[in-house]
Amino acid sequence: MSSGLKAPVHFVVLCFALVLAGCDLFSDGRVDITESVISMVPPAEYELSKRFPGLEDPASDGSFTVNQFPVQSTEALSELFGSRARAEPTLNNRGILVEGVETISFNDQDMLLFRGTQNNEEGVLYEKWIAVFIGPRPVMVAFQEPRPGSLSKAQIMETLASVRFTVEAGQ
């Protein structure tokens, strides 16, 4: 009698596994960023923004904004954001005081993350992180959140390290 139950039990287990495979249970939480060529894994409380390409947490006023650049700007952006010495004057001209540079691995190469602060129009001090990802199109991802923020340095770096291009070169 037990041999007669094996086939239905295996079938039920197989169906259950197929249903779970379609659920977020096995997903890393990656989301495609609207109007961009990248995907990211958002930190807890962050969701796709309905106001701009990127992620936001309205409760903390934090955001990861995504800006794409023309393919023709790849070389210039690679040079500009290839070192602190080259990037810092440009960032300072935009009101961003660079406090440091971190590195993450992207496409098996070290990549720079520029960390600093910027005051908004009301004088609120924001934590600011900027990274330029070179792929089929250059993409800048900028994180900002009022200081002291709700995300740790590790969470910000982990989110930026999760960036993946969703299109191939030439598309």
URTANOR-V491831 format. One record per helix or strand. SS is the DSSP state (a for helix, b for strand). FROM is the first residue (numbers start at 0). TO is the last residue. If there is no record, write none. Layout:
[[SS	FROM	TO] [SS	FROM	TO]]
This chain:
[[a	1	20] [a	23	25] [b	29	31] [b	37	40] [b	46	47] [b	53	56] [b	61	67] [a	70	79] [a	83	92] [b	96	105] [b	108	118] [b	124	132] [b	138	145] [a	152	160] [b	163	164]]
